[in-house]
Amino acid sequence: MITVHTNSDGALIEVELSGEVTSSDYSETLVPAIEAALADHDTVRLLAVVQPEFKGYDLGAAWADTKLGLSHWRGFDRIAVAADQGWVQTSIRLAAPILPCPVQVFELSELEAARRWIRESLGAIHVIDLGGSCVQVSLLGKLDPEEYGHAEVDLDNLLVGKDGFRLLVDLREFDGWQGLTALASHFQLVRKHVGLLDRAAIVGNKAWQHMARKAASHILGTRTQFFPSDEIENAKSWLAAG
């Protein structure tokens, strides 16, 4: 059995699984709720609460679950599962790496933590005017697509009236992207503004960030320099010089 609880804005769906889940539970309950939410939102966040009496899926439900995932592959922004059954937790963790969104597993005793995780942003992007043509963009935590939408507005407002700009990318507290959708949003933001970019400094302390600088120099087609975390002031000076 599947019971669906939808919050007030419709973008977050909480489902409760108990007993044996059948294909009709999907076709009559879960799929309509997800499709209704996607009619008003680009993506939805799903929290599945697996009750102790959950016995699993019948064959029809297993196929329905596969079809749901394939047909709405890009429709999920974040998925959380609260369950005490070891086999459920293991199954979700094995599937998580191939899903296009962040997935987190919680114990049933951690249900409120799961609800907080599913609602809250896991990261932030701060756009800072450094004066003149220099702009600092600081990436914090693990970013989801929503944060890029806010950052794009902030950056556009800052660049009004500028013929070009120089960019400092601060990765000192950056932990990566929440799924493939967030990574795609990152490159969309880069492509939109690359024509105005004159010079870029990247500040970080991880090996992959240093490698990303090399890749960025080819993608951005502009002069790019990497600086260790403790040299952010040198990065700002290099950015403003010349």
RABELBEL-V384665 format. One record per backbone hydrogen bond with DSSP energy under -1.0 kcal/mol. CO is the residue of the C=O (numbers start at 1). NH is the residue of the N-H. If there is no record, write none. Layout:
BEGIN
co = (CO/CO)
nh = (NH/NH)
END
This chain:
BEGIN
co = (1/3/5/7/11/12/13/14/15/16/17/19/19/21/22/23/24/25/25/26/29/30/31/32/33/34/37/37/44/45/46/47/48/49/51/56/58/59/60/61/62/63/64/65/66/67/68/72/75/78/79/80/81/82/85/86/87/88/89/90/91/92/95/96/100/102/104/106/107/108/110/111/112/113/114/115/116/122/124/126/128/131/133/134/135/136/137/138/140/141/143/144/145/146/147/148/149/150/151/152/153/154/155/159/165/166/167/168/169/170/171/173/176/177/179/180/181/182/183/184/185/186/187/188/189/190/193/196/199/200/201/202/203/206/207/208/209/210/211/212/213/215/216/223/225/227/228/231/232/233/234/235/236/237)
nh = (18/16/14/10/45/7/47/5/49/3/51/55/56/58/26/27/28/29/30/31/33/34/35/36/37/38/40/41/77/13/80/15/82/17/54/21/62/63/64/65/66/67/68/69/70/71/72/75/44/46/104/48/106/50/89/90/91/92/93/94/95/96/98/99/181/79/81/83/110/111/114/115/116/117/118/119/120/142/140/138/136/134/166/130/168/128/170/126/124/175/178/147/149/150/151/152/153/154/155/156/157/158/159/162/198/135/201/137/203/139/174/141/143/179/183/184/185/186/187/188/189/190/191/192/193/194/196/165/167/225/169/227/171/210/211/212/213/214/215/216/217/219/220/200/202/204/231/235/236/237/238/239/240/241)
END
